[in-house]
Amino acid sequence: MIPVADDNPTRILPMVTWGLLAACIGAFVWQIGLDQRAHAAAIHGLGFIPAVFFGEARLHSDMAMVPAWATLFTSMFLHGGWLHLISNMLYLWVFANNVEDAMGHTRFIVFYLLCGVIAALVHGAPAPDSEIPMIGASGAISGVLGAYLILHPFSRITVIIPLGILLYPARLPAGLVLLVWFGLQLISSAGVDPDEPGVAFLAHIGGFVAGMLLIALFKYRRVRLFQGRTR
């Protein structure tokens, strides 16, 4: 299921969401403008490498661009290709504005970054000697999805369901869409070798659970959890 829109209006302009979209797209434009060697250096220097973060390895001086702790943040703005970028930005576009609306601009950026940090640590903790860089906004965006599930499980999400060569549109409850997404992350994470390149499913799981737990702390007091379906 590919989400393309929801039926949830917002009361504020989602300026932080727009800023995150612009930052990720801008970073990707910068990435694709690099030559092959510089691009590899950027991925290693700005991506989150568990072995470097946990002190099990060190980057060559030509690649060390920021302190190891800072890669928890810089890694969130890099992407591995057009499909990686577009899929992440689509989820951010559909779900983040309502989460930002529930907590305001300042709290939302802290919430987003915190979910991304937790996602990276959950990814790195089981294999602290892994030297494979992790990049992408999906850990932080997973936190947004977890928060949306707790805030608006009954809202309707317009999704595109690929059926062979056909694309079938449907409007489904957000709870169903997000729980199916989370279930797929759990299934996909089974048997993944952390020492092999691939999708960081543990980061998705960690970010999602973090978002579910943190939303109660970050939302405005007036905002109710598990809100009913909008018209």
Residue frames as a rotation matrix with the C-alpha (Angstrom) as fourth column:
MET 1
0.574 0.819 0.000 0.00
0.819 -0.574 0.000 0.00
0.000 0.000 -1.000 0.00
ILE 2
-0.596 -0.740 0.312 1.33
0.752 -0.651 -0.104 3.39
0.280 0.173 0.944 -1.03
PRO 3
0.175 0.692 -0.700 -0.20
0.818 -0.498 -0.288 6.28
-0.548 -0.522 -0.653 0.97
VAL 4
-0.444 -0.307 0.842 -0.84
0.795 -0.568 0.212 9.43
0.414 0.764 0.496 -1.04
ALA 5
-0.519 0.311 0.796 -3.13
-0.326 -0.933 0.151 11.57
0.790 -0.181 0.585 1.17
ASP 6
-0.729 0.418 -0.542 -5.19
0.684 0.465 -0.562 11.67
0.017 -0.780 -0.625 4.36
ASP 7
0.014 0.847 0.531 -8.46
0.564 -0.446 0.696 13.38
0.826 0.289 -0.484 5.27
ASN 8
0.281 0.000 -0.960 -7.11
0.950 -0.144 0.279 15.14
-0.138 -0.990 -0.040 8.35
PRO 9
0.603 -0.081 0.794 -7.10
0.258 -0.921 -0.290 18.96
0.755 0.380 -0.534 8.27
THR 10
-0.231 -0.717 -0.657 -4.55
0.955 -0.038 -0.294 20.93
0.186 -0.696 0.694 10.29
ARG 11
0.773 0.539 -0.336 -4.83
0.616 -0.763 0.195 24.21
-0.151 -0.358 -0.922 12.19
ILE 12
0.456 -0.696 -0.555 -1.29
-0.269 -0.702 0.659 25.44
-0.848 -0.151 -0.508 11.60
LEU 13
0.760 -0.320 -0.566 0.99
-0.583 0.052 -0.811 25.60
0.289 0.946 -0.147 8.61
PRO 14
0.901 -0.414 0.127 3.39
0.290 0.794 0.533 22.64
-0.322 -0.444 0.836 8.85
MET 15
0.792 -0.591 -0.152 6.49
-0.591 -0.680 -0.434 24.77
0.153 0.433 -0.888 8.39
VAL 16
-0.019 -0.824 0.566 8.85
-0.771 0.372 0.516 22.28
-0.636 -0.427 -0.643 10.03
THR 17
0.339 0.217 0.915 7.52
0.291 0.901 -0.322 19.47
-0.895 0.376 0.242 7.83
TRP 18
0.992 0.024 0.122 8.10
0.123 -0.335 -0.934 21.61
0.018 0.942 -0.336 4.75
GLY 19
0.509 -0.858 0.069 11.56
-0.860 -0.503 0.093 22.49
-0.045 -0.107 -0.993 6.03
LEU 20
-0.014 -0.485 0.874 12.46
-0.374 0.813 0.445 18.82
-0.927 -0.321 -0.193 6.53
LEU 21
0.689 0.318 0.651 11.24
0.469 0.490 -0.735 17.99
-0.553 0.812 0.188 3.05
ALA 22
0.943 -0.333 -0.018 13.33
-0.253 -0.677 -0.691 20.81
0.218 0.656 -0.723 1.61
ALA 23
0.277 -0.888 0.366 16.40
-0.880 -0.081 0.468 19.82
-0.386 -0.452 -0.804 3.64
CYS 24
0.119 -0.196 0.973 16.27
0.037 0.980 0.193 16.18
-0.992 0.013 0.124 2.55
ILE 25
0.830 0.219 0.512 15.68
0.503 0.098 -0.858 17.08
-0.239 0.971 -0.029 -1.10
GLY 26
0.829 -0.558 -0.021 18.43
-0.540 -0.790 -0.290 19.70
0.145 0.252 -0.957 -0.98
ALA 27
0.123 -0.800 0.587 20.87
-0.672 0.368 0.642 17.23
-0.730 -0.474 -0.493 0.58
PHE 28
0.332 0.042 0.942 20.06
0.416 0.890 -0.187 14.69
-0.846 0.454 0.278 -2.12
VAL 29
0.987 -0.012 0.161 20.62
0.137 -0.463 -0.876 17.23
0.086 0.886 -0.455 -4.89
TRP 30
0.466 -0.873 0.146 24.00
-0.874 -0.428 0.228 17.92
-0.137 -0.234 -0.962 -3.30
GLN 31
0.147 -0.392 0.908 24.74
-0.241 0.876 0.417 14.17
-0.959 -0.281 0.035 -3.16
ILE 32
0.613 0.166 0.772 24.02
0.583 0.565 -0.584 13.51
-0.534 0.808 0.250 -6.82
GLY 33
0.952 -0.307 -0.004 26.27
-0.243 -0.747 -0.619 16.42
0.187 0.590 -0.786 -7.77
LEU 34
0.332 -0.866 0.375 29.28
-0.707 0.035 0.706 14.69
-0.624 -0.499 -0.601 -6.21
ASP 35
-0.014 -0.403 -0.915 31.65
-0.825 0.522 -0.217 12.46
0.565 0.752 -0.340 -8.12
GLN 36
0.534 0.326 -0.780 31.81
-0.039 0.931 0.362 8.79
0.845 -0.163 0.510 -7.15
ARG 37
-0.339 -0.760 -0.554 34.70
0.603 0.276 -0.748 9.16
0.722 -0.588 0.365 -4.73
ALA 38
-0.869 0.038 0.493 33.30
-0.311 -0.816 -0.487 12.25
0.384 -0.577 0.721 -3.02
HIS 39
0.144 0.990 -0.010 29.88
-0.712 0.111 0.693 10.61
0.687 -0.093 0.721 -2.79
ALA 40
0.352 -0.090 -0.932 31.33
0.390 0.919 0.059 7.55
0.851 -0.384 0.358 -1.04
ALA 41
-0.728 -0.673 -0.131 33.23
0.435 -0.306 -0.847 9.83
0.529 -0.673 0.516 1.33
ALA 42
-0.567 0.594 0.571 30.04
-0.668 -0.737 0.102 11.74
0.481 -0.324 0.815 2.15
ILE 43
0.454 0.764 -0.459 28.10
-0.350 0.627 0.697 8.55
0.819 -0.156 0.551 2.89
HIS 44
0.161 -0.479 -0.863 30.83
0.708 0.665 -0.237 7.30
0.687 -0.573 0.446 5.21
GLY 45
-0.801 -0.588 0.114 31.57
0.373 -0.638 -0.674 10.67
0.469 -0.497 0.730 6.76
LEU 46
-0.676 0.619 0.400 27.96
-0.696 -0.715 -0.069 11.72
0.243 -0.325 0.914 7.39
GLY 47
0.209 0.745 -0.634 26.21
-0.344 0.663 0.665 8.35
0.916 0.079 0.394 7.64
PHE 48
0.415 0.013 0.910 25.73
-0.906 0.100 0.412 6.57
-0.086 -0.995 0.054 10.95
ILE 49
0.079 -0.494 -0.866 28.33
-0.328 0.807 -0.490 3.79
0.941 0.323 -0.099 11.25
PRO 50
0.923 0.385 -0.002 27.78
-0.122 0.298 0.947 1.75
0.366 -0.873 0.322 14.44
ALA 51
0.493 -0.792 -0.360 31.41
0.840 0.541 -0.040 0.67
0.226 -0.283 0.932 14.73
VAL 52
-0.427 -0.630 0.649 32.61
0.437 -0.772 -0.462 4.28
0.792 0.086 0.604 14.57
PHE 53
0.225 0.609 0.760 29.93
-0.429 -0.639 0.639 5.56
0.875 -0.470 0.117 16.93
PHE 54
0.975 0.221 0.024 30.60
-0.131 0.484 0.865 2.86
0.180 -0.847 0.501 19.54
GLY 55
0.458 -0.872 0.170 34.37
-0.848 -0.373 0.376 3.21
-0.265 -0.317 -0.911 19.24
GLU 56
0.586 -0.215 0.782 35.01
0.123 0.977 0.176 -0.16
-0.801 -0.007 0.598 17.59
ALA 57
0.090 -0.545 0.834 36.56
0.990 0.137 -0.017 1.44
-0.105 0.827 0.552 14.49
ARG 58
-0.004 -0.146 -0.989 37.80
0.140 -0.980 0.144 4.75
-0.990 -0.138 0.024 13.18
LEU 59
0.898 0.311 0.312 37.26
0.364 -0.123 -0.923 6.44
-0.249 0.942 -0.224 9.84
HIS 60
-0.135 -0.913 0.384 40.19
0.990 -0.137 0.022 7.43
0.033 0.383 0.923 7.70
SER 61
-0.395 -0.088 -0.914 40.93
0.446 -0.889 -0.108 11.12
-0.803 -0.450 0.391 8.14
ASP 62
-0.999 0.019 -0.045 39.88
-0.049 -0.452 0.891 11.78
-0.004 0.892 0.452 4.53
MET 63
-0.446 0.887 -0.120 36.35
0.378 0.308 0.873 10.62
0.811 0.344 -0.473 5.34
ALA 64
-0.251 0.348 -0.903 35.79
0.960 -0.028 -0.277 11.92
-0.121 -0.937 -0.328 8.89
MET 65
-0.383 0.199 0.902 33.63
0.445 -0.816 0.369 14.99
0.810 0.543 0.224 8.27
VAL 66
0.197 0.493 0.847 31.85
-0.644 -0.587 0.491 15.42
0.739 -0.642 0.202 11.62
PRO 67
-0.639 -0.375 0.672 32.18
-0.765 0.401 -0.504 13.91
-0.080 -0.836 -0.543 15.13
ALA 68
-0.926 0.238 -0.294 30.75
0.147 0.943 0.299 10.40
0.349 0.234 -0.908 15.43
TRP 69
-0.577 0.753 -0.316 27.85
0.528 0.049 -0.848 11.57
-0.623 -0.656 -0.426 17.63
ALA 70
-0.405 0.408 -0.818 26.81
-0.513 -0.842 -0.166 14.12
-0.757 0.352 0.550 15.00
THR 71
-0.905 0.048 -0.423 26.20
-0.362 0.437 0.823 11.37
0.224 0.898 -0.378 12.44
LEU 72
-0.651 0.758 -0.052 23.11
0.618 0.488 -0.617 10.45
-0.442 -0.434 -0.785 14.45
PHE 73
0.160 0.709 -0.686 21.66
0.107 -0.704 -0.702 13.64
-0.981 0.039 -0.188 12.93
THR 74
-0.325 -0.334 -0.885 23.45
-0.758 -0.467 0.455 14.09
-0.565 0.819 -0.102 9.60
SER 75
-0.965 -0.080 0.251 22.55
0.050 0.880 0.472 10.56
-0.259 0.468 -0.845 8.52
MET 76
-0.207 0.977 0.045 18.84
0.498 0.145 -0.855 11.48
-0.842 -0.155 -0.517 8.61
PHE 77
0.398 0.381 -0.835 19.21
-0.331 -0.789 -0.518 13.85
-0.856 0.482 -0.188 5.67
LEU 78
-0.573 -0.622 -0.534 21.05
-0.763 0.166 0.625 11.60
-0.300 0.766 -0.569 3.21
HIS 79
0.530 0.763 0.371 19.43
-0.495 0.633 -0.595 9.03
-0.689 0.131 0.713 0.93
GLY 80
-0.269 -0.716 0.644 20.63
-0.008 0.670 0.742 6.13
-0.963 0.194 -0.186 -1.15
GLY 81
-0.892 -0.002 0.453 18.74
0.448 0.141 0.883 6.88
-0.066 0.990 -0.125 -4.37
TRP 82
-0.765 0.626 0.149 15.66
-0.470 -0.702 0.535 8.42
0.439 0.340 0.832 -5.94
LEU 83
0.002 0.814 -0.581 13.30
0.091 0.578 0.811 5.64
0.996 -0.055 -0.073 -4.80
HIS 84
-0.332 -0.225 -0.916 14.63
0.901 0.211 -0.378 5.86
0.279 -0.951 0.133 -1.22
LEU 85
-0.986 -0.083 -0.147 14.12
0.121 -0.956 -0.268 9.63
-0.118 -0.282 0.952 -1.20
ILE 86
-0.600 0.800 0.006 10.68
-0.477 -0.364 0.800 9.67
0.642 0.477 0.600 -2.84
SER 87
0.001 0.631 -0.776 9.23
0.424 0.702 0.572 6.95
0.906 -0.329 -0.267 -0.62
ASN 88
-0.482 -0.237 -0.843 10.46
0.876 -0.130 -0.464 8.66
0.000 -0.963 0.271 2.56
MET 89
-0.992 0.082 -0.095 9.28
-0.082 -0.997 -0.006 12.11
-0.095 0.002 0.995 1.46
LEU 90
-0.413 0.897 -0.157 5.86
-0.185 0.086 0.979 10.72
0.892 0.433 0.131 0.53
TYR 91
0.051 0.394 -0.918 5.33
0.811 0.520 0.269 9.29
0.583 -0.757 -0.293 4.01
LEU 92
-0.716 -0.357 -0.601 6.62
0.651 -0.653 -0.388 12.51
-0.254 -0.668 0.699 5.57
TRP 93
-0.917 0.376 0.136 4.27
-0.237 -0.785 0.572 14.60
0.321 0.492 0.809 3.40
VAL 94
-0.163 0.933 -0.320 1.17
0.045 0.331 0.943 12.51
0.986 0.139 -0.096 4.22
PHE 95
0.367 0.381 -0.849 1.62
0.699 0.488 0.522 11.98
0.613 -0.785 -0.087 7.96
ALA 96
-0.510 -0.739 -0.441 3.92
0.826 -0.278 -0.490 14.62
0.239 -0.614 0.752 9.47
ASN 97
-0.622 0.238 0.746 1.68
-0.073 -0.966 0.247 17.70
0.780 0.100 0.618 9.20
ASN 98
0.478 0.878 0.014 -0.88
-0.137 0.059 0.989 16.31
0.867 -0.475 0.149 11.64
VAL 99
0.383 -0.437 -0.814 1.80
0.881 0.437 0.181 15.29
0.277 -0.786 0.553 14.13
GLU 100
-0.740 -0.631 0.233 3.35
0.563 -0.771 -0.298 18.75
0.367 -0.089 0.926 13.90
ASP 101
-0.217 0.768 0.603 -0.13
-0.212 -0.640 0.738 20.22
0.953 0.032 0.302 14.38
ALA 102
0.641 0.537 -0.548 -0.54
0.320 0.463 0.827 18.22
0.697 -0.706 0.125 17.60
MET 103
0.443 -0.550 -0.708 2.63
0.877 0.102 0.470 19.55
-0.187 -0.829 0.528 19.25
GLY 104
0.896 -0.101 -0.432 3.70
-0.121 -0.992 -0.019 22.74
-0.426 0.069 -0.902 17.48
HIS 105
0.802 -0.561 -0.205 6.79
-0.283 -0.056 -0.957 23.55
0.525 0.826 -0.204 15.47
THR 106
0.010 -0.895 0.447 9.49
-0.930 -0.172 -0.324 23.53
0.366 -0.412 -0.834 18.15
ARG 107
0.080 0.068 0.994 8.35
-0.686 0.728 0.006 20.36
-0.723 -0.682 0.105 19.89
PHE 108
0.930 0.352 0.104 7.93
-0.169 0.662 -0.730 18.64
-0.326 0.661 0.675 16.55
ILE 109
0.532 -0.791 -0.303 11.51
-0.515 -0.017 -0.857 19.17
0.673 0.612 -0.416 15.39
VAL 110
-0.316 -0.611 0.726 12.79
-0.949 0.220 -0.228 17.89
-0.021 -0.760 -0.649 18.76
PHE 111
0.366 0.569 0.737 10.41
-0.504 0.786 -0.357 14.91
-0.782 -0.241 0.574 18.54
TYR 112
0.952 0.025 -0.304 11.46
-0.293 0.355 -0.888 14.13
0.085 0.935 0.345 14.97
LEU 113
0.142 -0.985 -0.095 15.18
-0.704 -0.033 -0.710 14.26
0.696 0.168 -0.698 15.69
LEU 114
-0.262 -0.204 0.943 14.79
-0.908 0.384 -0.170 12.27
-0.327 -0.901 -0.286 18.91
CYS 115
0.707 0.557 0.436 12.90
-0.349 0.810 -0.470 9.50
-0.615 0.180 0.768 17.09
GLY 116
0.802 -0.461 -0.380 15.65
-0.339 0.172 -0.925 9.45
0.492 0.870 -0.019 14.47
VAL 117
-0.187 -0.895 0.405 18.36
-0.897 -0.013 -0.442 9.16
0.401 -0.446 -0.800 17.13
ILE 118
0.009 0.264 0.964 16.53
-0.722 0.669 -0.176 6.34
-0.692 -0.695 0.197 18.91
ALA 119
0.929 0.367 -0.053 16.00
-0.284 0.612 -0.738 4.56
-0.238 0.700 0.673 15.59
ALA 120
0.423 -0.850 -0.314 19.72
-0.568 0.021 -0.823 4.74
0.706 0.526 -0.474 14.80
LEU 121
-0.375 -0.572 0.730 20.70
-0.926 0.204 -0.316 3.43
0.032 -0.795 -0.606 18.23
VAL 122
0.395 0.582 0.710 18.22
-0.531 0.776 -0.341 0.54
-0.750 -0.243 0.616 17.98
HIS 123
0.933 -0.104 -0.345 19.73
-0.283 0.381 -0.880 -0.27
0.223 0.919 0.326 14.59
GLY 124
0.205 -0.977 -0.054 23.31
-0.586 -0.079 -0.806 -0.09
0.784 0.196 -0.589 15.85
ALA 125
0.144 -0.158 0.977 23.06
-0.982 0.102 0.161 -1.68
-0.125 -0.982 -0.141 19.29
PRO 126
0.851 0.205 0.483 22.73
-0.232 0.973 -0.005 -5.33
-0.470 -0.108 0.876 18.14
ALA 127
0.603 -0.683 0.413 25.81
0.795 0.473 -0.380 -5.02
0.064 0.557 0.828 15.92
PRO 128
0.862 -0.221 -0.456 28.10
-0.005 -0.903 0.429 -2.35
-0.507 -0.368 -0.780 17.39
ASP 129
-0.173 -0.981 0.093 31.00
0.078 0.081 0.994 -3.55
-0.982 0.179 0.063 15.23
SER 130
0.401 0.395 0.826 29.15
0.833 0.217 -0.508 -3.05
-0.380 0.893 -0.242 11.93
GLU 131
-0.521 -0.676 -0.521 31.01
0.306 -0.718 0.625 -0.78
-0.797 0.167 0.581 9.53
ILE 132
-0.479 0.450 0.754 28.11
0.846 0.008 0.533 -0.32
0.234 0.893 -0.385 7.11
PRO 133
-0.991 0.114 -0.064 26.83
-0.092 -0.956 -0.278 3.28
-0.093 -0.269 0.959 6.99
MET 134
-0.244 0.968 0.061 23.13
0.947 0.251 -0.198 3.82
-0.207 0.009 -0.978 7.65
ILE 135
-0.985 -0.006 -0.170 21.50
-0.030 -0.977 0.210 6.78
-0.168 0.212 0.963 5.92
GLY 136
-0.551 0.823 0.139 17.96
0.365 0.087 0.927 7.99
0.750 0.562 -0.348 5.42
ALA 137
-0.674 0.391 0.627 15.10
-0.649 -0.718 -0.250 9.74
0.353 -0.575 0.738 7.15
SER 138
-0.088 0.774 -0.627 13.03
-0.200 0.603 0.772 6.58
0.976 0.193 0.101 7.58
GLY 139
-0.533 -0.126 -0.836 13.88
0.721 0.450 -0.527 6.06
0.443 -0.884 -0.150 11.26
ALA 140
-0.945 0.184 -0.271 12.65
0.003 -0.822 -0.569 9.54
-0.328 -0.539 0.776 12.17
ILE 141
-0.533 0.786 -0.313 9.67
-0.747 -0.264 0.610 9.24
0.397 0.559 0.728 9.82
SER 142
-0.367 0.374 -0.852 8.79
0.322 0.910 0.260 5.91
0.873 -0.179 -0.455 11.44
GLY 143
-0.824 0.048 -0.564 8.46
0.541 -0.225 -0.810 7.87
-0.166 -0.973 0.160 14.69
VAL 144
-0.773 0.579 -0.259 6.01
-0.616 -0.782 0.089 10.17
-0.151 0.229 0.962 12.93
LEU 145
-0.355 0.647 -0.675 4.01
-0.374 0.563 0.737 7.13
0.857 0.514 0.042 11.80
GLY 146
-0.559 0.112 -0.822 3.91
0.669 0.647 -0.367 5.74
0.490 -0.754 -0.436 15.33
ALA 147
-0.892 0.230 -0.389 2.68
0.105 -0.731 -0.674 9.08
-0.439 -0.643 0.628 16.67
TYR 148
-0.630 0.684 -0.368 0.02
-0.737 -0.376 0.561 9.33
0.246 0.625 0.741 13.94
LEU 149
-0.456 0.444 -0.772 -1.25
0.171 0.894 0.413 5.86
0.874 0.057 -0.483 14.84
ILE 150
-0.616 0.185 -0.765 -1.82
0.787 0.123 -0.604 6.95
-0.018 -0.975 -0.222 18.44
LEU 151
-0.824 0.279 -0.493 -3.33
-0.144 -0.945 -0.293 10.30
-0.547 -0.171 0.819 17.47
HIS 152
-0.132 0.755 -0.642 -5.53
-0.905 -0.356 -0.233 9.47
-0.404 0.551 0.730 14.48
PRO 153
-0.805 -0.270 0.529 -6.08
-0.121 0.947 0.299 5.71
-0.581 0.177 -0.795 14.07
PHE 154
-0.074 0.893 0.444 -9.56
0.606 0.394 -0.691 6.23
-0.792 0.218 -0.570 12.59
SER 155
0.097 0.035 -0.995 -8.68
-0.573 -0.815 -0.085 8.83
-0.814 0.578 -0.059 9.99
ARG 156
0.803 0.253 0.540 -8.93
0.270 0.654 -0.706 7.72
-0.532 0.713 0.457 6.39
ILE 157
-0.194 -0.922 -0.336 -5.80
-0.315 -0.266 0.911 7.36
-0.929 0.282 -0.238 4.29
THR 158
0.850 0.358 -0.386 -5.97
-0.461 0.155 -0.874 7.29
-0.253 0.921 0.297 0.50
VAL 159
-0.107 -0.886 0.451 -3.62
-0.341 0.459 0.820 4.55
-0.934 -0.067 -0.351 -0.67
ILE 160
0.318 0.086 -0.944 -2.63
-0.935 0.191 -0.298 3.04
0.155 0.978 0.142 -3.98
ILE 161
0.233 -0.169 0.958 -2.61
-0.387 0.887 0.251 -0.76
-0.892 -0.429 0.141 -3.99
PRO 162
-0.387 -0.417 -0.823 -0.60
-0.920 0.115 0.374 -2.36
-0.061 0.902 -0.428 -6.84
LEU 163
0.300 0.493 0.816 -2.50
-0.272 0.865 -0.423 -5.34
-0.915 -0.095 0.393 -8.26
GLY 164
0.298 -0.316 0.901 -0.33
0.838 0.538 -0.089 -6.76
-0.456 0.782 0.425 -10.99
ILE 165
-0.631 -0.514 0.581 -0.06
0.751 -0.591 0.294 -4.04
0.192 0.622 0.759 -13.63
LEU 166
0.205 0.807 0.553 -3.04
0.425 -0.583 0.693 -2.15
0.882 0.093 -0.463 -12.18
LEU 167
-0.921 -0.389 -0.016 -2.98
0.209 -0.459 -0.864 0.50
0.328 -0.799 0.504 -9.46
TYR 168
-0.024 0.983 -0.184 -6.10
0.646 0.156 0.747 0.33
0.763 -0.101 -0.639 -7.31
PRO 169
-0.668 -0.185 0.721 -6.99
-0.305 -0.816 -0.492 3.38
0.679 -0.548 0.488 -5.15
ALA 170
0.113 0.704 -0.701 -8.66
0.652 0.480 0.587 2.84
0.750 -0.523 -0.405 -1.77
ARG 171
-0.100 -0.077 0.992 -9.48
-0.607 -0.785 -0.123 4.80
0.788 -0.614 0.032 1.38
LEU 172
0.184 0.038 -0.982 -8.55
0.466 0.876 0.121 2.82
0.865 -0.480 0.143 4.48
PRO 173
0.989 0.146 0.010 -8.36
0.053 -0.417 0.907 3.54
0.137 -0.897 -0.420 8.22
ALA 174
0.367 -0.907 0.207 -4.98
-0.737 -0.419 -0.530 4.90
0.567 0.042 -0.823 9.26
GLY 175
0.231 -0.252 0.940 -4.73
-0.824 0.462 0.326 2.26
-0.517 -0.850 -0.101 11.97
LEU 176
0.825 0.120 0.552 -4.97
0.129 0.912 -0.391 -0.52
-0.551 0.393 0.736 9.39
VAL 177
0.856 -0.512 0.078 -2.47
-0.039 -0.214 -0.976 1.09
0.516 0.832 -0.203 7.02
LEU 178
0.231 -0.821 0.522 0.09
-0.860 -0.423 -0.286 1.77
0.456 -0.383 -0.804 9.74
LEU 179
0.318 -0.092 0.944 -0.26
-0.668 0.685 0.292 -1.56
-0.673 -0.723 0.157 11.53
VAL 180
0.947 -0.030 0.320 0.17
0.243 0.719 -0.651 -3.42
-0.210 0.694 0.689 8.23
TRP 181
0.614 -0.770 0.171 3.26
-0.325 -0.445 -0.835 -1.30
0.719 0.457 -0.524 7.55
PHE 182
0.124 -0.579 0.806 4.66
-0.992 -0.075 0.098 -2.06
0.004 -0.812 -0.584 11.02
GLY 183
0.650 0.177 0.739 3.90
-0.289 0.957 0.026 -5.75
-0.703 -0.230 0.673 10.67
LEU 184
0.943 -0.325 0.067 5.84
0.174 0.313 -0.933 -5.84
0.283 0.892 0.352 7.41
GLN 185
0.300 -0.872 0.387 8.84
-0.727 -0.472 -0.499 -4.24
0.618 -0.131 -0.775 9.14
LEU 186
0.235 -0.159 0.959 8.72
-0.836 0.470 0.283 -6.89
-0.496 -0.868 -0.023 11.87
ILE 187
0.864 0.137 0.485 8.50
0.077 0.914 -0.397 -9.72
-0.498 0.381 0.779 9.36
SER 188
0.841 -0.534 0.087 11.23
0.014 -0.139 -0.990 -8.25
0.541 0.834 -0.110 7.16
SER 189
0.341 -0.742 0.577 13.59
-0.897 -0.440 -0.035 -7.75
0.280 -0.506 -0.816 10.11
ALA 190
0.711 -0.033 0.702 13.67
-0.358 0.842 0.403 -11.47
-0.605 -0.538 0.587 10.88
GLY 191
0.591 -0.524 0.613 16.91
0.635 0.771 0.047 -13.03
-0.497 0.361 0.789 9.76
VAL 192
0.918 -0.295 0.266 18.48
-0.023 -0.708 -0.705 -9.79
0.397 0.641 -0.657 8.52
ASP 193
0.305 -0.900 -0.311 22.27
0.949 0.313 0.024 -9.86
0.076 -0.303 0.950 8.74
PRO 194
0.877 0.086 -0.473 23.41
0.222 -0.945 0.239 -6.52
-0.427 -0.315 -0.848 10.24
ASP 195
-0.071 -0.982 -0.174 26.79
0.009 -0.175 0.985 -6.95
-0.997 0.068 0.021 8.55
GLU 196
-0.530 -0.026 0.848 25.24
0.818 0.247 0.519 -6.97
-0.223 0.969 -0.109 5.08
PRO 197
-0.959 0.206 -0.195 23.95
-0.243 -0.951 0.191 -3.87
-0.146 0.231 0.962 3.22
GLY 198
-0.544 0.839 0.011 20.19
0.675 0.430 0.600 -3.54
0.499 0.334 -0.800 3.04
VAL 199
0.107 0.707 0.699 17.16
-0.102 -0.692 0.715 -1.88
0.989 -0.148 -0.002 4.58
ALA 200
-0.889 -0.445 0.107 17.54
-0.107 -0.025 -0.994 -0.94
0.445 -0.895 -0.026 8.26
PHE 201
-0.043 0.972 -0.232 14.32
0.155 0.236 0.959 -2.56
0.987 0.005 -0.161 9.43
LEU 202
-0.090 -0.029 -0.996 15.33
0.975 0.204 -0.094 -2.38
0.206 -0.979 0.010 13.09
ALA 203
-0.957 -0.247 -0.155 15.62
0.269 -0.952 -0.144 1.39
-0.112 -0.180 0.977 12.76
HIS 204
-0.524 0.841 0.134 12.07
-0.265 -0.310 0.913 1.51
0.809 0.443 0.385 11.41
ILE 205
0.179 0.597 -0.782 10.82
0.579 0.578 0.575 -0.58
0.796 -0.556 -0.242 14.33
GLY 206
-0.405 -0.431 -0.807 12.72
0.913 -0.243 -0.329 1.46
-0.054 -0.869 0.491 16.91
GLY 207
-0.990 0.037 0.133 11.54
-0.013 -0.983 0.181 4.76
0.137 0.177 0.975 15.47
PHE 208
-0.279 0.958 -0.067 7.91
-0.080 0.046 0.996 3.61
0.957 0.283 0.064 15.27
VAL 209
0.204 0.321 -0.925 7.80
0.832 0.442 0.336 2.41
0.517 -0.838 -0.177 18.88
ALA 210
-0.714 -0.518 -0.471 9.58
0.684 -0.658 -0.314 5.60
-0.148 -0.546 0.824 20.02
GLY 211
-0.846 0.432 0.314 6.94
-0.193 -0.795 0.575 7.72
0.498 0.425 0.756 18.28
MET 212
0.073 0.907 -0.415 4.11
0.259 0.384 0.886 5.77
0.963 -0.172 -0.206 19.88
LEU 213
0.117 -0.093 -0.989 5.60
0.975 0.201 0.097 6.26
0.189 -0.975 0.114 23.34
LEU 214
-0.741 -0.586 -0.328 6.78
0.643 -0.760 -0.095 9.86
-0.194 -0.281 0.940 22.99
ILE 215
-0.494 0.568 0.658 3.64
0.356 -0.558 0.750 11.39
0.793 0.605 0.073 21.50
ALA 216
0.508 0.733 -0.453 1.94
0.713 -0.063 0.699 11.59
0.483 -0.678 -0.554 24.90
LEU 217
0.077 -0.582 -0.810 4.87
0.847 -0.390 0.361 13.66
-0.526 -0.714 0.463 26.22
PHE 218
-0.826 -0.561 0.056 5.19
0.483 -0.653 0.584 16.01
-0.291 0.509 0.810 23.25
LYS 219
-0.311 0.768 0.559 1.59
0.709 -0.204 0.675 16.75
0.633 0.606 -0.481 22.28
TYR 220
-0.649 0.258 0.716 -0.34
-0.478 -0.870 -0.120 19.75
0.592 -0.420 0.688 23.57
ARG 221
-0.928 0.301 0.221 -2.47
-0.067 0.448 -0.892 18.93
-0.367 -0.842 -0.395 26.59
ARG 222
-0.151 0.949 -0.276 -5.64
-0.698 -0.300 -0.650 19.83
-0.700 0.095 0.708 24.71
VAL 223
-0.198 0.018 -0.980 -4.93
-0.905 0.380 0.189 17.25
0.376 0.925 -0.059 22.01
ARG 224
0.468 0.461 0.754 -6.69
-0.709 0.705 0.009 13.94
-0.528 -0.539 0.656 22.57
LEU 225
-0.757 -0.652 0.039 -5.19
-0.543 0.660 0.519 10.58
-0.364 0.372 -0.854 21.73
PHE 226
-0.815 0.415 0.405 -7.07
0.509 0.847 0.155 8.03
-0.278 0.332 -0.901 19.59
GLN 227
-0.566 0.607 -0.558 -9.21
-0.487 -0.792 -0.368 10.70
-0.665 0.064 0.744 18.00
GLY 228
0.141 0.772 0.620 -12.32
0.250 0.578 -0.777 9.69
-0.958 0.265 -0.111 16.10
ARG 229
-0.295 -0.195 0.936 -12.72
0.922 0.199 0.332 9.64
-0.251 0.960 0.121 12.38
THR 230
-0.645 0.076 -0.760 -12.81
-0.134 -0.991 0.014 12.98
-0.752 0.111 0.649 10.57
ARG 231
0.432 0.901 0.050 -15.48
-0.036 0.072 -0.997 13.72
-0.901 0.429 0.063 8.02
